[in-house]
Amino acid sequence: MGYPTTTLSFQQQVSTRTPPQERPRSGGFEELLDLREAALLLGMHWKTLEIMARGRRIPALKVGKRWRFRVSALNLWLENGINSNTTNHAALTGEE
């Protein structure tokens, strides 16, 4: 007796996935984002994010062959970038 199989198109797979901000957290463990989810969150292309992760310019974890990202680490990375001396804070905020 064989098991029934179901095939989903890419669009159906994407639409059935729960967005990262709506996923429940389990007992203090922060769920990790995959490469495409993190890129979407940051508003960049996934390949650019992958290059940054390989170059250790952004906080990332490699689990097996896949890159994973913590939202809290990305947020801290962004905050440090905004507050650093190398970032033009006035250009980012529009303030002098």
C-alpha positions in Angstrom: 0.0 0.0 0.0 1.5 3.3 -1.1 1.2 6.6 0.7 -0.9 9.3 -1.0 1.2 12.2 -2.3 0.3 15.8 -2.7 2.2 18.3 -4.8 2.0 22.0 -4.1 3.2 24.7 -6.4 5.8 27.2 -5.1 3.0 29.8 -4.6 0.9 27.5 -2.5 4.0 26.6 -0.4 4.8 30.2 0.2 1.2 31.2 1.1 0.8 28.3 3.6 4.0 29.3 5.5 3.4 31.3 8.7 5.3 34.7 8.6 8.1 34.9 11.2 6.5 37.5 13.3 3.3 35.4 13.7 5.1 32.2 14.7 4.7 31.1 18.3 7.9 31.0 20.4 8.6 27.9 22.5 10.1 28.2 25.9 12.7 30.9 25.5 14.1 29.5 22.2 14.2 32.1 19.5 13.1 30.7 16.2 15.7 31.2 13.4 14.9 32.8 10.0 16.2 31.2 6.8 18.1 33.2 4.2 15.1 34.4 2.3 13.0 35.3 5.3 15.9 37.4 6.7 16.5 39.1 3.4 12.8 40.0 3.1 12.9 41.4 6.7 16.0 43.5 5.9 14.7 44.5 2.4 17.6 43.1 0.4 18.2 40.4 -2.1 18.9 36.9 -0.5 22.2 36.5 -2.5 23.5 39.8 -1.1 22.7 38.6 2.4 24.4 35.3 1.8 27.6 37.0 0.6 27.5 39.2 3.8 27.0 36.1 6.0 29.9 34.3 4.3 32.1 37.3 4.8 31.0 37.5 8.5 29.7 41.1 8.0 26.3 40.2 9.5 25.4 37.9 12.4 24.5 34.5 11.0 24.6 30.8 11.9 25.3 28.0 9.5 23.2 25.0 10.3 24.2 22.2 8.1 24.4 23.8 4.6 21.9 26.5 5.3 22.3 30.0 6.7 20.1 30.9 9.7 19.5 34.3 11.4 18.1 35.5 14.7 15.8 38.5 14.5 17.3 39.8 17.8 20.9 39.6 16.4 19.9 41.3 13.2 18.1 44.1 15.2 21.2 44.6 17.4 23.4 44.6 14.3 21.2 47.3 12.8 21.2 49.4 16.0 25.0 49.2 16.2 25.3 50.3 12.6 23.1 53.3 13.1 24.9 54.3 16.3 28.5 53.7 15.1 30.9 56.5 14.1 31.2 55.1 10.6 27.5 55.5 9.8 26.3 58.9 8.7 23.4 59.2 11.2 22.2 62.5 9.8 21.8 61.0 6.3 19.8 58.0 7.7 17.5 60.0 9.9 17.3 63.3 8.1 18.4 65.1 11.2 21.4 67.3 11.7 
